[in-house]
């Protein structure tokens, strides 16, 4: 069975410096759905009365909801379908609020040919502010192994 058309980039097609972006404007529905799916009902995300008395002065989007956009970049754009997410570091640097447009960017930092792995810089932005900074390790299919 031929799956060639289902794959994104093969390892042999990748180069250091390649990058891709996914963006999404976070809605109240996104926030509520993520809370329901994840089970994270922290009032910091869901209760404005509670959250206004915190250092953020209002509700904020779940950090992992924002970070999930990095997964969208990796799984759909670069390297894309067929890759395997192996690890991810995340530093949460600034809050995201409902109505913010988040830009998730993945950029190839290093290629590891012996194991067909890619190290990527990952960042999420709201306007010019980096809200998440991290690094991902991805296993990428080889063209040779998929013939």
N, CA, C and O of each residue as an XYZ file, in Angstrom:
588
protein
N       0.846     -1.171      0.000
C       0.000      0.000      0.000
C       0.900      1.245      0.000
O       1.858      1.309      0.770
N       0.608      2.207     -0.833
C       1.417      3.419     -0.993
C       0.819      4.561     -0.165
O      -0.341      4.930     -0.345
N       1.629      5.113      0.742
C       1.191      6.221      1.588
C       1.926      7.519      1.276
O       1.782      8.497      2.010
N       2.695      7.545      0.223
C       3.543      8.693     -0.126
C       2.809     10.017     -0.001
O       3.352     10.960      0.574
N       1.617     10.116     -0.510
C       0.883     11.377     -0.510
C       0.423     11.829      0.869
O       0.007     12.976      1.031
N       0.491     10.947      1.868
C       0.056     11.294      3.213
C       1.174     11.917      4.042
O       0.907     12.468      5.110
N       2.403     11.844      3.582
C       3.549     12.343      4.343
C       3.787     13.819      4.072
O       3.437     14.349      3.017
N       4.397     14.467      5.065
C       4.896     15.824      4.890
C       6.286     15.719      4.290
O       6.493     15.003      3.310
N       7.227     16.423      4.869
C       8.614     16.355      4.412
C       9.255     15.050      4.865
O       8.995     14.566      5.967
N      10.093     14.490      4.005
C      10.973     13.407      4.425
C      12.242     14.042      4.977
O      12.558     15.192      4.672
N      12.965     13.279      5.793
C      14.168     13.809      6.423
C      15.124     14.393      5.386
O      15.724     15.444      5.611
N      15.263     13.719      4.264
C      16.222     14.131      3.233
C      15.866     15.486      2.603
O      16.718     16.107      1.968
N      14.640     15.942      2.767
C      14.191     17.209      2.179
C      14.370     18.406      3.114
O      14.159     19.550      2.712
N      14.755     18.141      4.349
C      14.821     19.208      5.351
C      16.175     19.898      5.371
O      17.204     19.295      5.065
N      16.155     21.166      5.736
C      17.374     21.969      5.857
C      17.279     22.835      7.104
O      16.195     23.280      7.481
N      18.406     23.067      7.733
C      18.465     23.969      8.876
C      17.941     25.343      8.448
O      18.256     25.831      7.363
N      17.145     25.948      9.310
C      16.595     27.272      9.027
C      15.191     27.250      8.442
O      14.514     28.278      8.440
N      14.734     26.095      7.943
C      13.353     26.024      7.441
C      12.400     26.311      8.602
O      12.657     25.911      9.738
N      11.294     27.010      8.307
C      10.327     27.285      9.358
C       8.912     27.309      8.812
O       8.681     27.481      7.615
N       7.970     27.132      9.734
C       6.546     27.159      9.382
C       5.778     27.766     10.551
O       6.237     27.771     11.693
N       4.591     28.278     10.224
C       3.759     28.964     11.216
C       2.320     28.501     11.110
O       1.816     28.221     10.023
N       1.666     28.426     12.265
C       0.216     28.222     12.353
C      -0.301     29.341     13.254
O       0.341     29.686     14.246
N      -1.450     29.903     12.915
C      -2.026     30.931     13.782
C      -3.476     30.613     14.081
O      -4.164     29.940     13.315
N      -3.920     31.126     15.231
C      -5.312     30.941     15.632
C      -5.680     32.047     16.606
O      -4.906     32.387     17.501
N      -6.859     32.599     16.422
C      -7.416     33.527     17.391
C      -8.193     32.702     18.404
O      -9.145     32.006     18.052
N      -7.779     32.786     19.664
C      -8.360     31.945     20.715
C      -9.716     32.523     21.124
O      -9.829     33.702     21.460
N     -10.735     31.673     21.089
C     -12.094     32.085     21.440
C     -12.482     31.534     22.810
O     -11.825     30.645     23.352
N     -13.551     32.079     23.346
C     -14.109     31.556     24.607
C     -14.500     30.091     24.439
O     -14.328     29.295     25.362
N     -15.023     29.731     23.274
C     -15.387     28.339     23.004
C     -14.148     27.448     23.035
O     -14.191     26.352     23.595
N     -13.034     27.909     22.436
C     -11.784     27.137     22.501
C     -11.398     26.880     23.955
O     -11.056     25.758     24.329
N     -11.458     27.932     24.766
C     -11.085     27.842     26.173
C     -11.966     26.829     26.909
O     -11.461     25.971     27.633
N     -13.271     26.934     26.721
C     -14.218     26.025     27.395
C     -14.035     24.581     26.913
O     -14.040     23.646     27.714
N     -13.874     24.413     25.598
C     -13.671     23.060     25.070
C     -12.385     22.440     25.607
O     -12.374     21.271     25.992
N     -11.300     23.218     25.633
C     -10.038     22.697     26.143
C     -10.176     22.320     27.616
O      -9.669     21.283     28.043
N     -10.853     23.151     28.384
C     -11.073     22.859     29.794
C     -11.827     21.545     29.960
O     -11.479     20.732     30.815
N     -12.857     21.336     29.146
C     -13.638     20.103     29.219
C     -12.843     18.877     28.820
O     -12.914     17.842     29.484
N     -12.088     18.985     27.743
C     -11.306     17.845     27.255
C     -10.163     17.513     28.212
O      -9.905     16.344     28.496
N      -9.485     18.537     28.704
C      -8.304     18.312     29.553
C      -8.674     18.057     31.012
O      -7.904     17.437     31.746
N      -9.843     18.529     31.436
C     -10.217     18.432     32.845
C      -9.619     19.542     33.691
O      -9.786     19.544     34.911
N      -8.919     20.492     33.064
C      -8.309     21.606     33.789
C      -9.347     22.703     33.978
O      -9.574     23.521     33.087
N      -9.966     22.710     35.139
C     -11.013     23.690     35.451
C     -10.511     24.753     36.423
O     -11.303     25.333     37.165
N      -9.239     25.009     36.428
C      -8.656     26.052     37.269
C      -9.427     27.357     37.046
O      -9.569     27.800     35.906
N      -9.926     27.977     38.127
C     -10.689     29.215     37.950
C      -9.872     30.353     37.340
O     -10.444     31.342     36.880
N      -8.553     30.229     37.329
C      -7.700     31.227     36.668
C      -8.093     31.363     35.191
O      -7.916     32.423     34.590
N      -8.629     30.277     34.614
C      -8.999     30.265     33.201
C     -10.489     30.498     32.960
O     -10.884     30.911     31.871
N     -11.311     30.237     33.968
C     -12.755     30.167     33.730
C     -13.602     31.149     34.533
O     -14.764     31.371     34.193
N     -13.053     31.737     35.582
C     -13.858     32.555     36.475
C     -13.253     33.955     36.579
O     -12.246     34.164     37.255
N     -13.879     34.897     35.903
C     -13.362     36.266     35.848
C     -13.288     36.904     37.240
O     -12.328     37.615     37.539
N     -14.281     36.659     38.083
C     -14.283     37.223     39.445
C     -13.061     36.732     40.222
O     -12.385     37.518     40.886
N     -12.788     35.450     40.137
C     -11.616     34.893     40.810
C     -10.337     35.474     40.202
O      -9.456     35.939     40.925
N     -10.241     35.446     38.892
C      -8.996     35.794     38.192
C      -8.649     37.280     38.301
O      -7.477     37.642     38.191
N      -9.635     38.140     38.512
C      -9.323     39.575     38.595
C      -8.519     39.905     39.852
O      -7.911     40.973     39.932
N      -8.509     38.998     40.834
C      -7.734     39.192     42.057
C      -6.385     38.484     42.023
O      -5.749     38.295     43.061
N      -5.953     38.095     40.834
C      -4.653     37.445     40.668
C      -3.678     38.434     40.022
O      -4.091     39.512     39.595
N      -2.401     38.084     39.946
C      -1.446     38.976     39.281
C      -1.794     39.281     37.816
O      -1.327     40.279     37.268
N      -2.609     38.429     37.182
C      -2.967     38.639     35.782
C      -4.168     39.565     35.611
O      -4.444     40.017     34.500
N      -4.875     39.848     36.684
C      -6.003     40.797     36.680
C      -7.138     40.381     35.741
O      -7.899     41.227     35.271
N      -7.249     39.095     35.473
C      -8.317     38.572     34.624
C      -7.968     37.169     34.165
O      -6.854     36.688     34.375
N      -8.929     36.525     33.541
C      -8.707     35.152     33.096
C      -7.640     35.100     32.006
O      -7.466     36.038     31.228
N      -6.938     33.976     31.978
C      -5.919     33.721     30.956
C      -6.191     32.368     30.315
O      -6.822     31.497     30.914
N      -5.712     32.209     29.104
C      -5.856     30.956     28.353
C      -4.902     29.927     28.952
O      -3.793     30.265     29.369
N      -5.338     28.679     28.991
C      -4.471     27.591     29.452
C      -3.168     27.617     28.651
O      -3.193     27.733     27.426
N      -2.047     27.512     29.333
C      -0.756     27.465     28.648
C      -0.664     26.312     27.671
O      -0.091     26.448     26.591
N      -1.233     25.171     28.053
C      -1.144     24.003     27.174
C      -2.045     24.137     25.949
O      -1.760     23.539     24.911
N      -3.116     24.902     26.050
C      -3.917     25.184     24.855
C      -3.078     25.986     23.868
O      -3.046     25.680     22.676
N      -2.403     27.006     24.366
C      -1.521     27.801     23.509
C      -0.420     26.922     22.922
O      -0.140     26.989     21.725
N       0.204     26.098     23.762
C       1.302     25.235     23.316
C       0.844     24.208     22.287
O       1.645     23.748     21.474
N      -0.434     23.846     22.314
C      -0.921     22.847     21.355
C      -0.795     23.337     19.915
O      -0.790     22.531     18.985
N      -0.696     24.645     19.726
C      -0.505     25.165     18.368
C       0.874     24.795     17.821
O       1.058     24.710     16.607
N       1.843     24.577     18.713
C       3.158     24.089     18.275
C       2.998     22.698     17.668
O       3.601     22.386     16.641
N       2.190     21.877     18.305
C       1.917     20.539     17.771
C       1.282     20.620     16.393
O       1.564     19.792     15.527
N       0.424     21.615     16.185
C      -0.204     21.793     14.871
C       0.847     22.135     13.807
O       0.780     21.631     12.686
N       1.813     22.987     14.154
C       2.890     23.318     13.203
C       3.644     22.047     12.830
O       3.830     21.745     11.651
N       4.075     21.308     13.845
C       4.915     20.135     13.623
C       4.147     19.031     12.891
O       4.677     18.413     11.967
N       2.914     18.785     13.298
C       2.152     17.683     12.725
C       1.534     17.948     11.371
O       1.199     17.011     10.647
N       1.374     19.238     11.012
C       0.693     19.529      9.747
C       1.533     20.296      8.741
O       1.229     20.270      7.548
N       2.584     20.981      9.188
C       3.354     21.844      8.288
C       4.813     21.448      8.156
O       5.291     21.194      7.051
N       5.528     21.392      9.281
C       6.971     21.152      9.246
C       7.392     20.386     10.478
O       7.322     20.939     11.576
N       7.818     19.166     10.363
C       7.993     18.381      9.153
C       6.689     17.890      8.527
O       6.661     17.530      7.350
N       5.611     17.876      9.310
C       4.314     17.522      8.750
C       3.916     16.076      9.001
O       4.562     15.372      9.778
N       2.850     15.637      8.341
C       2.306     14.299      8.563
C       3.356     13.209      8.431
O       4.202     13.235      7.536
N       3.280     12.252      9.345
C       4.209     11.124      9.347
C       5.316     11.263     10.369
O       5.981     10.278     10.691
N       5.530     12.462     10.887
C       6.591     12.647     11.888
C       6.093     12.201     13.264
O       4.893     12.055     13.496
N       7.047     11.991     14.162
C       6.724     11.563     15.524
C       7.327     12.567     16.502
O       8.536     12.799     16.513
N       6.474     13.145     17.309
C       6.878     14.085     18.358
C       7.568     13.289     19.461
O       6.956     12.384     20.027
N       8.814     13.597     19.780
C       9.542     12.841     20.800
C       9.645     13.593     22.124
O       9.513     12.989     23.189
N       9.878     14.893     22.068
C       9.937     15.679     23.306
C       9.725     17.150     22.996
O       9.865     17.602     21.859
N       9.379     17.888     24.062
C       9.110     19.319     23.925
C       9.427     19.996     25.248
O       8.973     19.541     26.298
N      10.195     21.073     25.213
C      10.353     21.920     26.390
C       9.513     23.166     26.170
O       9.316     23.599     25.035
N       9.019     23.741     27.260
C       8.173     24.927     27.183
C       8.518     25.876     28.320
O       8.628     25.465     29.475
N       8.687     27.136     27.984
C       8.811     28.197     28.980
C       7.661     29.155     28.723
O       7.573     29.755     27.651
N       6.780     29.299     29.706
C       5.629     30.182     29.581
C       6.059     31.572     30.049
O       6.360     31.773     31.225
N       6.086     32.519     29.126
C       6.684     33.822     29.396
C       5.688     34.962     29.589
O       5.998     35.949     30.256
N       4.500     34.834     29.013
C       3.499     35.895     29.122
C       2.114     35.283     28.938
O       1.970     34.254     28.278
N       1.087     35.919     29.526
C      -0.267     35.369     29.415
C      -0.873     35.581     28.029
O      -0.528     36.512     27.301
N      -1.781     34.683     27.706
C      -2.600     34.797     26.497
C      -4.040     34.937     26.978
O      -4.452     34.290     27.941
N      -4.793     35.788     26.297
C      -6.182     36.026     26.690
C      -7.122     35.673     25.533
O      -6.728     35.679     24.367
N      -8.356     35.372     25.881
C      -9.373     35.138     24.855
C      -9.391     36.357     23.936
O      -9.394     37.498     24.397
N      -9.403     36.099     22.638
C      -9.383     37.157     21.631
C      -8.003     37.406     21.054
O      -7.875     38.038     20.005
N      -6.954     36.913     21.734
C      -5.598     37.062     21.201
C      -5.385     36.119     20.024
O      -5.878     34.991     20.029
N      -4.656     36.577     19.027
C      -4.225     35.713     17.930
C      -2.821     35.232     18.259
O      -1.900     36.027     18.445
N      -2.680     33.924     18.327
C      -1.403     33.295     18.649
C      -0.784     32.782     17.356
O      -1.447     32.142     16.540
N       0.503     33.079     17.189
C       1.290     32.579     16.069
C       2.296     31.593     16.620
O       3.180     31.975     17.386
N       2.177     30.329     16.245
C       3.125     29.296     16.654
C       4.105     29.082     15.513
O       3.700     28.866     14.371
N       5.395     29.141     15.821
C       6.445     29.041     14.814
C       7.389     27.909     15.189
O       7.855     27.821     16.325
N       7.662     27.056     14.230
C       8.676     26.015     14.388
C       9.778     26.249     13.377
O       9.506     26.427     12.190
N      11.026     26.249     13.838
C      12.170     26.492     12.967
C      13.220     25.414     13.205
O      13.598     25.144     14.345
N      13.688     24.799     12.120
C      14.677     23.732     12.243
C      16.011     24.314     12.689
O      16.582     25.195     12.047
N      16.483     23.789     13.811
C      17.722     24.241     14.427
C      18.878     23.292     14.110
O      20.010     23.724     13.892
N      18.572     21.988     14.086
C      19.624     20.991     13.897
C      19.037     19.730     13.275
O      17.936     19.303     13.623
N      19.788     19.145     12.351
C      19.417     17.857     11.754
C      20.327     16.780     12.328
O      21.538     16.973     12.433
N      19.743     15.646     12.699
C      20.495     14.524     13.263
C      20.317     13.318     12.349
O      19.454     12.474     12.589
N      21.143     13.237     11.290
C      20.943     12.234     10.245
C      21.013     10.782     10.709
O      20.318      9.927     10.161
N      21.841     10.494     11.707
C      22.011      9.102     12.127
C      20.708      8.473     12.637
O      20.528      7.260     12.538
N      19.805      9.289     13.179
C      18.536      8.771     13.695
C      17.326      9.416     13.026
O      16.197      9.199     13.466
N      17.538     10.201     11.974
C      16.454     10.908     11.273
C      15.643     11.756     12.240
O      14.412     11.727     12.238
N      16.356     12.508     13.063
C      15.700     13.388     14.030
C      15.994     14.845     13.705
O      17.016     15.176     13.103
N      15.078     15.699     14.115
C      15.185     17.130     13.880
C      14.969     17.839     15.213
O      14.015     17.549     15.935
N      15.860     18.765     15.529
C      15.691     19.617     16.692
C      15.152     20.956     16.192
O      15.733     21.579     15.304
N      14.037     21.386     16.773
C      13.382     22.618     16.324
C      13.262     23.614     17.457
O      12.967     23.246     18.594
N      13.496     24.889     17.139
C      13.131     25.969     18.041
C      11.632     26.175     17.867
O      11.130     26.224     16.744
N      10.931     26.292     18.972
C       9.481     26.503     18.913
C       9.135     27.736     19.740
O       9.613     27.908     20.861
N       8.300     28.581     19.166
C       7.878     29.792     19.855
C       6.408     30.071     19.531
O       5.914     29.751     18.450
N       5.733     30.675     20.504
C       4.394     31.207     20.273
C       4.440     32.696     20.568
O       5.022     33.131     21.561
N       3.818     33.467     19.690
C       3.785     34.921     19.799
C       2.346     35.406     19.873
O       1.439     34.811     19.291
N       2.159     36.497     20.599
C       0.963     37.326     20.488
C       1.497     38.702     20.122
O       2.199     39.338     20.909
N       1.162     39.148     18.936
C       1.770     40.345     18.356
C       3.293     40.156     18.368
O       3.778     39.166     17.819
N       4.050     41.054     18.964
C       5.513     40.934     18.984
C       6.047     40.299     20.265
O       7.259     40.242     20.469
N       5.158     39.826     21.120
C       5.566     39.258     22.406
C       5.679     37.746     22.316
O       4.749     37.069     21.877
N       6.830     37.218     22.738
C       6.982     35.763     22.831
C       6.267     35.328     24.102
O       6.635     35.745     25.200
N       5.240     34.486     23.954
C       4.481     34.011     25.109
C       4.923     32.620     25.537
O       4.772     32.254     26.703
N       5.465     31.840     24.609
C       6.037     30.526     24.909
C       7.315     30.377     24.103
O       7.362     30.720     22.922
N       8.356     29.860     24.756
C       9.624     29.569     24.091
C       9.976     28.126     24.426
O       9.812     27.688     25.564
N      10.460     27.393     23.436
C      10.794     26.003     23.695
C      11.605     25.373     22.590
O      12.095     26.036     21.676
N      11.726     24.063     22.711
C      12.504     23.275     21.761
C      11.833     21.913     21.634
O      11.389     21.341     22.630
N      11.758     21.394     20.418
C      11.121     20.106     20.168
C      12.096     19.168     19.456
O      12.908     19.597     18.636
N      11.997     17.896     19.783
C      12.748     16.861     19.083
C      11.738     16.005     18.332
O      10.776     15.502     18.912
N      11.970     15.849     17.038
C      11.014     15.183     16.153
C      11.727     14.091     15.367
O      12.820     14.311     14.847
N      11.109     12.910     15.280
C      11.602     11.849     14.393
C      10.846     11.982     13.078
O       9.618     12.073     13.056
N      11.606     11.992     11.976
C      11.019     12.258     10.665
C      11.225     11.044      9.760
O      12.313     10.470      9.744
N      10.208     10.650      9.016
C      10.367      9.523      8.102
C      11.457      9.786      7.062
O      11.664     10.915      6.619
N      12.133      8.724      6.697
C      13.154      8.787      5.647
C      12.531      8.341      4.321
O      11.739      7.399      4.283
N      12.887      9.010      3.269
C      12.401      8.637      1.933
C      12.811      7.199      1.627
O      12.022      6.430      1.077
N      14.028      6.839      1.978
C      14.545      5.496      1.676
C      13.728      4.401      2.363
O      13.487      3.346      1.777
N      13.309      4.646      3.585
C      12.556      3.628      4.333
C      11.103      3.559      3.917
O      10.400      2.627      4.309
N      10.628      4.517      3.134
C       9.216      4.553      2.737
C       9.020      4.257      1.253
O       7.981      4.596      0.687
N       9.988      3.639      0.632
C       9.826      3.274     -0.780
C       9.147      1.953     -0.907
O       8.923      1.478     -2.020
